[in-house]
Amino acid sequence: MKSRIICVVAALALTGSLLFAGDNAGSADPKTQKGKLSIWLGYPETAKSYEEAKKLFANKYPGIQVEVLTFELREFEAKLAASLPAGVGPDILALHDFIFPRYYAAGNLADVPKDLAEMAVNPKKIDQVFAKMVMRGGKVYGLPYWTGRSTLFYNKDHLTEAGLSRPPKTVKEYWDYAEKLVKKDAAGNVLRSGVSIRLTGPSGVIQKFGYLYYQMTGEQIFEIGEEIGKVRVTIKDHLDAAGQLLLDHVNHLHGAKKVDDWKVQHDGQAFAGGVTSMFLRETWIIEFTKKNGPNINFGTALMPADKAWGAFNYFEILSVNKASKMGAAAWDFVRTMLEPSICNFVLSDSGYIPLRKDVDYSSVLAVKPHHKAVMEAPASYKLYIEAPNTAYEEMTTRAGEVIQEAFRDAGLVGNLEGCKKVMMKVQDTAAAILKDNGILTAGK
Amino acid sequence: MRSALSKTRLELTVSQWKKKHYFWILAALGPVLALFFVIRIYPIVQTVVISFFRYHMTNPVRPFVGLDNYQRLLEDAAFQAAFINTIEFTAITVLITLSLSFFIALLLQSIERHSAFFEIIFYIPVVTPWVPASVIWKWIYDPSYGILNFFLGLFGVPKQAWLQEPGIVLLAIVGVSVWKMLGYFLVVFGVGLKGIPSSYLEAAEIDGARPAQRLAYIIVPLMKPIIVFCVVMSTIIFFNVFAPVYVLTSSAQGAPAYELKVMVSEIFMNAFTFYRMGYAGAMSVVLLGFVMLLVVLQFALFRDKEE
């Protein structure tokens, strides 16, 4: 009797395990899997690379449909903020570094498979400046994918016209060049800006202001505090340089040295339209200018140096929603995105720089000299990224508003002490918001 | 006895009918009331509730903070600027829109045969959605290529940075809002004017009343209910201004604008950019309370005058 019971149990166990194994094998076989993977993007200019990856992915997963939806960046952020904490949202997450910490801190991200986690921490494959930002407590939460890198854009024809043979190499030269390049009418109205300064959109204002702040101080306005997630405001530590930088801006927005004006066109459209000679922006402007200003003869250069020399990077991170029911397939799509052919496509189509280091980009760079100038920087050119910050939008908006208002204040021309006071207000505004969110630290 | 019986029967029928009647009322209004509760009452109640919490959209911990959010409003320079801008914007826009639409409605009365055609022309912006209308105006106001500067330039007026200069951006938005809503109030005033018996005006004319006197002593008093309606409606509409401010003044590629703060844009920013839902809730409650107060004051003011 006993042996009969054992036989029955063994038979049941064997049948069960076979059934279970069979089921597993069925679901693990990509060819037989069915379903839909969704991806939301806040940078629509990268959508084509996802469409390209879909073709490769379809070879492996013919039964899985991939839906790529693009949104305006702020709308994308709002949709994510509403959906991920509620356990819904897209399967594959393409998160920019500003918002990434919010979701790993809230536990909304799926565990990264071992092979991809190893790729992220391998300095030969991914620059560790970026990898550090996707980790917490030694655990990897996503794969750094592409970066937008601050770059100096200049109109070659305007420089030649002004007798300038090369782009500015230092911050001082940058302002001197702007004075030589600006075009004004008899009444002193700016017709073509020497440099297009970011004057509005407070978070953008402080970010672009911060590009030169880094060169002049060797630190960002907002640095990582005692640990990732905590933030230190550095203005107080570099008050002279910060005040000088604001002074440089207001001196060049009012009076005789004026090189830019609110009344003229700005930013990428101004550059593509030939109504500004230089500006600091990220690499996506390369493709933007080619599309919107095909006749503009422009060049790219490394950021002008001062005390420090480096480039700001904002980057996108690929991850998977913890609530996704197709986690394995979603990670396979991430693997597809990291294929060399797709990385090359990202570079050639969107202008963003893929962060996979062990891929050969020479064929793209051979025909894209603008990218080559930015990507092939010397070792002394430091790449830096923003401190992860859960209060990023509020902090940069409110602190940026202070700088934005100061730009309009002609009373600050030649007034270094006044500029220092404004910069202390920026410090206090940002610190108060960080403190309110419990992420302010005083020391390093 | 028989009559008492028939009376009881009648009462029973009436009561049954009443019961059925209530059933049909409930059946007809129930879904509408339920929908009204879900999409109107519940969000308002919920907004009031979350205004007492530190409610961050991405943070699952949402502690009760009492009146902290309201106290913070008193120290928030951005909110105060938005509040003042909104009052200023509403006052100017209501005044211009209603004066202009009343004046045009009076003019159209005098060309009765063609007034419908002009009413349609003025009404077209009303049916145009705010966003595309604002995008069109963004181009009209463009300092370099805008048609407005081009047109003014023909008369020697120098180029103006309509959306870039803090001093004039509010007026630029007033312009768009007046253009957008003029037709609506024009039609309302037109209907009101058509309701005034022509015999009153004819009698006054025979008695020697001048046009201004007829306006002051006959038309305006008879139009008072319509005017009250228009003042209340326009105050509510313009106090909630958002789309034109958002579209016209948000900085965009090539066209940096001056970001004008108004109440609803501050609420939007705190709720959907900073995800401070509790704080945005407190702002919404203040906005609701203030608009309700204004409406009550307007009604009281007009009633006093009537008395």
Chai-1 contact restraints between the chains, C-beta under 6 A:
chainA,res_idxA,chainB,res_idxB,connection_type,confidence,min_distance_angstrom,max_distance_angstrom,comment,restraint_id
A,A78,B,F272,contact,1.0,0.0,6.0,A-B,restraint_1
A,A81,B,M57,contact,1.0,0.0,6.0,A-B,restraint_2
A,A81,B,T58,contact,1.0,0.0,6.0,A-B,restraint_3
A,A81,B,Y275,contact,1.0,0.0,6.0,A-B,restraint_4
A,P85,B,T58,contact,1.0,0.0,6.0,A-B,restraint_5
A,R102,B,T58,contact,1.0,0.0,6.0,A-B,restraint_6
A,A106,B,T58,contact,1.0,0.0,6.0,A-B,restraint_7
A,L199,B,P256,contact,1.0,0.0,6.0,A-B,restraint_8
A,T200,B,S251,contact,1.0,0.0,6.0,A-B,restraint_9
A,T200,B,P256,contact,1.0,0.0,6.0,A-B,restraint_10
A,G201,B,S251,contact,1.0,0.0,6.0,A-B,restraint_11
A,W262,B,A161,contact,1.0,0.0,6.0,A-B,restraint_12
A,W262,B,Q164,contact,1.0,0.0,6.0,A-B,restraint_13
A,K263,B,P143,contact,1.0,0.0,6.0,A-B,restraint_14
A,K263,B,A161,contact,1.0,0.0,6.0,A-B,restraint_15
A,Q265,B,S144,contact,1.0,0.0,6.0,A-B,restraint_16
A,Q265,B,G254,contact,1.0,0.0,6.0,A-B,restraint_17
A,H266,B,G254,contact,1.0,0.0,6.0,A-B,restraint_18
A,H266,B,P256,contact,1.0,0.0,6.0,A-B,restraint_19
A,D267,B,Q253,contact,1.0,0.0,6.0,A-B,restraint_20
A,D267,B,G254,contact,1.0,0.0,6.0,A-B,restraint_21
A,G268,B,Q253,contact,1.0,0.0,6.0,A-B,restraint_22
A,Q269,B,Q253,contact,1.0,0.0,6.0,A-B,restraint_23
A,Q269,B,G254,contact,1.0,0.0,6.0,A-B,restraint_24
A,A270,B,G254,contact,1.0,0.0,6.0,A-B,restraint_25
A,E393,B,T273,contact,1.0,0.0,6.0,A-B,restraint_26
A,E393,B,F274,contact,1.0,0.0,6.0,A-B,restraint_27
A,E394,B,F274,contact,1.0,0.0,6.0,A-B,restraint_28
